[in-house]
Amino acid sequence: MNDQMVRGRRQSIHFLALFILGAILAGVAELPYGGWIQIPILSAIWWWLNRENQNSVKHLFASGLIFGLGYFVIGLWWIYISLHDVGGMNAALSCMAVFLLSAYMALYFGLATLPLTLFHKTRYVGFFLASSWVVMEYLRGYIFTGFPWMGLAESQVNGPFAVIAPYFGGLACTFLLVFISWQILQLKKDTLASTSSLILVIALTVLSSLWSFTKPIGDPIRVELIQGNFAQSMIFKPEGILKQIEFYFAAMSKSKAELIIAPETAFPWPESNLPSGTLETLQNHVDQQGNNLLFGVIGRHVNPKMGREFSNRALGLSPSNPPYLYDKNHLVPFGEFIPPGFRWFVNAFSVPLSDFARGGEDQENFLIQRPNQEPIFAAITICYEDVFGGELASRIRNSSTPTNILINLTNLAWFGESQASSQQLRLSQLRSLETGLPALRATNTGITSVLDSNGKVLTSLPEFTQASLITQVQAYTGKTPYVRWGDLPILSLSCILLIWGLIRYRRF
């Protein structure tokens, strides 16, 4: 066997190992202690990437890309369900769509690993690698409207770095996860420096857990979260739409809770065309009972510039107040708006897709009235919006009213029996950690749940059951450092470290 064949075989083993490690990294995120388990797996990945320090930039980028491909193909496979099982798209085209999206996401992983080649001669490569990862994750959540799903940060809701989130957000958790996994790899090579780094980070996380920036306000509020468990295919048929509307209408009308929440598009029909008297009856109910309703509906939101007439809306009703309207701001590409030039892709579906208008960035919080107590205010997100921690922090920071609780309305029926619901639950947990606020998640098929101000799941409903979650939740007041500053501190630190690294690289 000649040298070229040997090198080719070694390279194939190298790429295969990275693909498998990427897939394992995605898989363990679903485990209760996945945030801890990911640390040694990342250390193994860095070893495979760095085992030949003289690798070219091109080879290292390809290695990071393969690792990312394994990670995202496993983490995002549920998109196939929405395209093929629900949308009726050809199986081959559905697989190709998942592969291409995963490959695009993996590009950022490939770019994030480049410091291993550029800075491998310095002992500070761990700082540069972590900084590069933070910058790439930020860009992944921003470019082309962003898709930061399956970041390393959300695994840390069950990991050691969750306590950092209230200070500097999920990206800071990512920084520490990458940095520590590198230092573990370097323990044998540079024992003193790596051990000192580990001790310093442990001390930092312990100290961070000593402070809290939000505090309880008022008495706990009685809530009911309604989970209808309607298949997505039902809303493509008039009889299915009517059945769903009737269920949620009946459930909300008989509830005695102070706050009643139904999920995204609980009424999957334009509010102006709902059965006669639907909204009037619900308003009379809250006026008589003194409770508050929040539910999803198709809203009328004319956008003359884009020619879009409807919106994905959360409609709130409370006693003696005009209806509260929140129109989803961060829309899902292809699911809620069609990017220019991709009409052909949407035409491959056998179901109609929406092209919604976008709500404003400065929409106010939902006022929840309470007899003989001061009102509380809720920041509303609809489904995909709780992926974007920086946007939620900005809304809370700039709101003219305080924010005491987070509410997310979601419908994940598109994705069947997959890990999509548990992934989004972790994202909601991260949002609670970052803001120091409890959260209510009302979903159609799951996971309907209540989170405390530390992101812990207090109670939840089983998936794919038709039921209501009736409980109490304690509202909080105050702002965490992350709400006040957003991603600016960790991004600034990361950029400064990378600039310093490039200056050193050019000098030497």
C-alpha positions in Angstrom: 0.0 0.0 0.0 1.6 3.3 -1.1 1.8 6.5 1.0 -1.0 8.2 -0.8 -3.4 5.3 -0.1 -2.4 5.3 3.6 -3.0 9.1 3.8 -6.4 8.7 2.2 -7.4 5.9 4.6 -6.2 8.0 7.6 -8.2 11.0 6.3 -11.3 8.9 5.9 -11.0 7.6 9.4 -10.4 11.2 10.6 -13.6 12.5 9.0 -15.7 9.5 10.0 -14.6 9.9 13.7 -15.5 13.6 13.6 -18.9 12.9 12.0 -19.7 10.3 14.7 -18.5 12.5 17.5 -20.6 15.4 16.2 -23.7 13.1 16.1 -22.9 11.9 19.7 -22.5 15.5 20.9 -26.0 16.2 19.5 -27.5 13.1 21.0 -26.2 13.5 24.5 -27.8 17.0 24.6 -31.1 15.2 25.1 -29.9 13.5 28.3 -30.6 14.9 31.8 -26.9 15.6 32.4 -26.1 16.3 28.7 -24.4 19.6 29.5 -21.8 17.8 31.6 -21.3 14.9 29.2 -20.7 17.3 26.3 -17.4 18.6 27.9 -15.4 15.3 27.4 -16.9 14.8 24.0 -15.8 18.3 22.9 -12.3 17.5 24.3 -12.2 14.4 22.1 -13.3 16.5 19.1 -10.6 19.1 19.7 -8.1 16.3 19.9 -9.2 14.9 16.5 -9.1 18.4 15.0 -5.7 19.2 16.5 -3.9 15.9 16.3 -1.8 17.2 13.4 -0.9 20.8 14.2 0.4 21.3 10.6 -3.0 20.7 9.0 -3.8 23.3 6.4 -6.6 25.8 7.0 -8.5 24.0 4.2 -8.2 20.6 5.9 -9.2 22.0 9.3 -12.2 23.8 7.9 -13.3 20.6 6.2 -12.9 18.7 9.5 -15.0 21.2 11.4 -17.6 21.1 8.6 -17.9 17.3 8.9 -18.1 17.4 12.6 -20.9 20.1 12.3 -22.7 18.0 9.7 -22.9 15.0 12.1 -24.1 17.3 14.8 -26.9 19.0 12.8 -28.1 16.0 10.8 -28.9 14.3 14.1 -30.2 17.5 15.9 -32.4 18.7 13.1 -33.7 15.5 11.5 -37.2 16.4 12.7 -37.5 18.9 9.8 -37.9 15.9 7.6 -41.2 15.1 9.4 -42.6 18.6 8.6 -41.5 18.4 5.0 -42.4 14.8 4.2 -44.9 13.5 6.7 -47.0 16.7 7.1 -46.0 18.7 4.0 -46.2 15.8 1.5 -42.8 16.7 -0.1 -41.0 14.0 -2.0 -38.8 11.9 0.4 -35.6 12.5 -1.6 -36.2 16.3 -1.7 -37.0 16.3 2.0 -33.8 14.5 2.9 -31.8 16.9 0.7 -33.4 19.9 2.4 -32.4 18.6 5.8 -28.9 17.8 4.5 -28.4 21.3 2.9 -29.7 23.1 6.0 -27.3 21.0 8.2 -24.4 21.7 5.8 -25.1 25.4 6.0 -25.2 25.3 9.8 -22.0 23.3 9.8 -20.2 26.0 7.9 -20.1 28.1 11.0 -18.6 25.2 13.0 -15.9 24.8 10.3 -15.1 28.5 10.5 -15.1 28.4 14.4 -12.4 25.8 14.5 -9.8 27.8 12.4 -8.0 29.1 15.5 -6.6 25.6 16.0 -4.4 26.2 12.9 -3.9 29.9 13.1 -2.9 30.0 16.8 -1.7 26.5 17.6 1.8 27.7 18.6 0.4 29.8 21.5 -0.8 28.6 24.9 -3.8 30.9 24.6 -5.4 28.9 21.8 -8.2 27.9 24.2 -9.3 31.6 24.5 -9.1 32.1 20.8 -11.1 28.9 20.0 -13.8 29.9 22.5 -14.0 33.4 21.2 -14.3 32.2 17.6 -17.1 29.9 18.6 -19.0 32.7 20.2 -18.7 35.0 17.2 -19.7 32.2 14.8 -22.7 31.3 17.0 -23.8 34.9 17.1 -23.6 35.2 13.3 -25.5 31.9 12.9 -28.3 33.5 14.8 -28.3 36.7 12.8 -27.4 36.1 9.1 -30.5 35.4 6.8 -32.8 36.2 9.8 -30.8 33.6 11.9 -31.2 30.0 12.9 -29.4 29.5 16.2 -31.2 26.3 17.1 -29.1 23.5 18.6 -26.4 25.8 19.9 -24.2 24.5 22.7 -25.6 27.0 25.1 -29.0 25.3 25.6 -27.4 22.1 26.8 -26.0 24.1 29.7 -29.5 24.4 31.3 -28.5 21.0 32.7 -24.8 21.7 32.8 -22.2 23.4 35.0 -22.3 26.9 33.4 -26.1 27.7 33.7 -25.3 30.2 36.5 -23.4 32.4 34.0 -26.5 33.0 31.8 -28.1 35.7 34.0 -24.8 37.7 33.7 -23.7 37.3 30.1 -26.3 35.1 28.4 -26.1 31.8 26.5 -23.1 32.8 24.4 -21.0 33.1 27.6 -22.1 29.6 28.5 -20.8 28.5 25.1 -17.5 30.3 25.7 -16.9 28.5 29.0 -17.9 25.1 27.6 -15.5 25.4 24.6 -12.7 26.8 26.8 -12.9 24.2 29.5 -13.1 21.3 27.1 -9.9 22.6 25.6 -8.2 23.0 28.9 -9.1 19.4 29.9 -7.4 18.3 26.7 -4.2 20.2 27.7 -3.9 18.9 31.2 -1.1 16.5 30.4 0.7 18.9 28.1 0.5 22.1 30.3 -0.7 20.8 33.7 -0.1 24.0 35.7 -1.8 26.4 33.3 -4.7 24.1 32.6 -5.3 23.3 36.2 -5.3 26.9 37.1 -7.8 27.7 34.4 -10.1 24.9 35.6 -9.9 26.2 39.2 -10.6 29.7 38.1 -13.6 28.8 36.1 -15.0 26.6 38.9 -14.5 29.5 41.3 -16.2 31.9 38.9 -19.3 29.6 38.5 -19.6 29.1 42.3 -19.4 32.8 43.0 -21.9 33.6 40.2 -24.5 31.4 41.9 -24.5 33.5 45.0 -26.3 36.5 43.5 -29.9 36.8 42.3 -31.1 39.9 40.3 -34.9 39.3 40.4 -37.3 38.8 43.3 -40.9 37.6 43.8 -43.7 40.1 43.5 -47.2 39.6 44.9 -49.0 36.3 45.5 -48.7 33.4 43.1 -51.1 33.6 40.2 -53.5 30.7 39.3 -53.0 29.6 35.7 -54.4 27.1 33.3 -52.4 26.0 30.2 -54.6 24.2 27.6 -53.0 21.5 25.4 -55.4 20.5 22.7 -53.2 17.9 20.9 -54.5 18.5 17.4 -52.7 17.0 14.4 -51.3 19.6 12.0 -53.3 18.0 9.2 -56.6 19.0 10.8 -56.1 22.7 10.1 -56.0 22.0 6.4 -59.7 20.9 6.5 -62.7 23.1 7.4 -64.1 20.5 9.7 -60.8 20.1 11.5 -60.5 23.9 12.0 -64.0 24.1 13.4 -63.4 21.2 15.8 -60.2 22.8 17.1 -61.9 26.2 17.6 -64.8 24.6 19.5 -62.4 22.7 21.8 -60.3 25.7 22.8 -63.4 28.0 23.0 -65.1 25.5 25.4 -62.0 25.0 27.5 -61.4 28.7 28.0 -65.0 29.5 28.6 -65.3 27.2 31.6 -62.0 27.9 33.2 -61.9 29.6 36.6 -58.1 30.4 36.6 -56.8 33.9 36.9 -54.8 33.4 33.7 -55.9 31.0 30.9 -53.5 30.4 28.0 -54.1 28.4 24.8 -51.3 27.8 22.3 -50.2 29.3 19.0 -53.0 29.3 16.4 -55.4 27.7 18.8 -57.9 29.4 16.6 -56.3 28.7 13.2 -58.6 31.1 11.3 -58.6 34.9 10.8 -60.1 36.5 13.9 -62.5 38.6 11.7 -63.9 35.3 10.2 -64.3 33.3 13.5 -67.8 31.9 14.2 -70.2 34.7 15.1 -70.0 35.8 18.8 -66.8 33.8 19.6 -64.7 36.7 20.8 -67.6 38.6 22.3 -68.5 35.6 24.4 -65.0 35.2 25.6 -64.8 38.9 26.5 -68.0 38.6 28.5 -66.5 35.6 30.3 -63.5 37.5 31.5 -65.6 40.5 32.4 -67.8 38.3 34.6 -65.0 36.1 36.1 -62.3 38.7 36.4 -59.8 36.4 34.7 -57.4 36.9 31.7 -57.2 35.0 28.5 -54.3 34.7 26.0 -54.5 32.5 22.9 -53.2 32.2 19.4 -55.2 33.3 16.3 -54.6 34.5 12.7 -54.6 38.3 13.0 -55.4 41.0 10.4 -52.2 43.0 9.9 -52.1 44.6 6.5 -48.6 45.3 5.2 -49.0 47.4 2.0 -45.3 47.3 1.1 -45.1 43.4 1.2 -48.7 42.7 0.2 -49.2 40.6 3.3 -52.6 40.7 5.0 -52.4 38.4 8.0 -50.2 37.8 11.0 -49.4 35.1 13.5 -51.1 36.7 16.5 -51.5 36.3 20.3 -54.8 37.8 21.4 -55.3 38.8 25.0 -58.5 39.6 26.8 -58.8 41.0 30.2 -61.6 42.7 32.2 -62.7 46.2 31.0 -59.6 46.6 28.7 -59.4 46.7 24.9 -58.0 43.4 23.4 -54.2 43.0 23.6 -52.5 42.2 20.3 -49.1 40.8 19.8 -48.1 39.9 16.3 -45.1 37.6 15.8 -42.0 39.6 14.9 -39.3 37.0 14.1 -40.9 34.8 11.5 -39.8 31.3 10.4 -38.5 31.2 6.8 -40.7 29.0 4.5 -43.1 28.3 7.4 -44.3 31.9 7.9 -42.8 33.9 5.1 -41.4 32.9 1.7 -37.9 34.2 1.0 -37.5 35.8 -2.4 -36.6 33.2 -5.1 -37.9 30.2 -3.1 -41.4 30.0 -4.3 -40.5 26.8 -6.2 -39.5 25.1 -3.0 -42.8 26.0 -1.3 -44.7 24.8 -4.3 -43.3 21.3 -3.6 -45.6 21.1 -0.5 -49.0 19.6 -0.8 -50.3 21.9 2.0 -50.8 25.7 2.0 -48.1 27.8 3.8 -48.5 31.2 5.2 -46.8 34.4 4.2 -47.4 36.5 7.3 -46.8 40.2 8.0 -44.2 40.9 10.6 -45.1 42.5 13.9 -43.1 45.4 15.3 -40.1 45.1 17.5 -41.5 47.5 20.2 -44.7 45.7 21.1 -45.8 46.1 24.7 -46.2 43.5 27.4 -49.5 41.8 28.2 -51.2 43.4 31.2 -52.6 40.7 33.6 -55.1 42.2 36.0 -55.6 40.9 39.5 -58.2 41.9 42.0 -56.8 43.8 45.0 -53.2 43.3 43.8 -51.0 45.3 41.5 -51.1 44.0 37.9 -48.3 41.9 36.4 -46.9 42.1 32.9 -45.9 39.3 30.6 -43.5 39.3 27.7 -45.0 37.3 24.9 -43.2 35.1 22.4 -44.7 32.8 19.8 -42.9 29.5 19.1 -39.6 30.1 17.3 -39.1 33.6 18.9 -37.8 32.2 22.2 -34.7 30.9 20.3 -33.4 34.5 20.2 -32.3 35.5 23.7 -30.8 38.8 22.6 -34.1 40.0 21.0 -36.1 39.1 24.1 -33.6 40.8 26.4 -33.8 43.9 24.2 -37.6 43.9 24.3 -37.6 43.6 28.1 -34.9 46.3 28.5 -36.7 48.8 26.3 -40.3 48.1 27.4 -42.2 51.0 29.0 -43.6 48.6 31.6 -41.9 46.0 33.8 -41.7 42.4 32.8 -42.7 39.9 35.5 -43.2 36.7 33.6 -42.5 35.1 30.2 -45.2 33.4 28.1 -44.5 31.3 25.0 -47.3 30.1 22.7 -46.2 27.2 20.5 -47.5 24.6 18.1 -44.9 21.9 17.2 -47.4 19.5 15.7 -45.5 20.0 12.4 -42.6 17.9 13.8 -44.4 14.8 15.2 -42.9 12.5 17.8 -39.4 14.0 17.7 -37.0 15.8 20.0 -38.0 19.2 18.6 -40.3 19.8 21.6 -37.6 19.0 24.2 -35.1 21.1 22.3 -37.4 24.1 22.4 -38.1 23.5 26.1 -34.4 23.8 26.8 -34.4 27.1 24.9 -37.2 28.4 27.0 -35.3 27.3 30.1 -32.3 29.3 28.9 -34.5 32.4 28.4 -35.7 32.1 32.0 -32.1 31.8 33.2 -31.0 34.8 31.2 -33.9 37.0 32.4 -34.3 35.7 35.9 -38.1 35.3 35.2 -40.5 32.4 35.3 -42.0 31.2 32.1 -45.3 29.6 31.0 -45.3 27.4 27.9 -48.7 26.7 26.3 -48.3 24.2 23.4 -50.6 22.2 21.2 -48.9 18.8 21.4 -46.2 19.5 24.0 -44.2 20.2 26.0 -46.7 22.4 28.0 -44.8 23.4 31.2 -44.2 25.9 33.9 -40.6 27.1 34.6 -39.2 28.9 37.6 -36.9 31.9 37.5 -33.9 29.6 37.4 -35.1 27.8 34.3 -36.1 24.6 36.2 -39.2 22.8 35.0 -41.7 22.9 37.9 -44.5 20.9 36.2 -45.5 19.8 32.7 -48.0 17.8 30.8 -47.2 14.6 28.9 -46.7 15.1 25.2 -49.5 14.2 22.8 -52.3 14.3 25.3 -55.3 16.5 25.4 -55.3 18.0 28.9 -55.0 21.2 30.9 -52.2 22.1 33.3 -53.7 23.9 36.3 -51.2 25.3 38.8 -49.7 28.4 40.3 -46.8 30.5 39.3 -44.9 33.2 41.1 -44.2 36.4 39.2 -40.9 38.2 39.6 -39.5 41.7 39.2 -36.1 43.0 38.4 -33.5 42.9 35.6 -30.5 40.6 35.2 -27.2 42.0 33.9 -27.9 40.1 30.6 -31.2 42.0 30.2 -29.4 45.3 30.8 -26.4 44.6 28.5 -27.4 41.8 26.2 -24.7 40.0 24.2 -22.4 43.1 24.1 -20.0 42.1 26.9 -19.3 38.6 25.7 -19.1 39.6 22.0 -16.8 42.5 22.9 -14.5 40.2 24.9 -14.5 37.6 22.1 -13.7 40.2 19.4 -10.9 41.7 21.5 -9.3 38.3 22.1 -9.5 37.4 18.4 -7.9 40.8 17.4 -5.2 40.2 19.9 -4.6 36.7 18.5 -4.4 38.0 15.0 -1.9 40.7 16.0 0.3 38.0 17.7 -0.1 35.7 14.6 1.1 38.5 12.3 4.0 39.4 14.6 5.3 35.8 14.9 
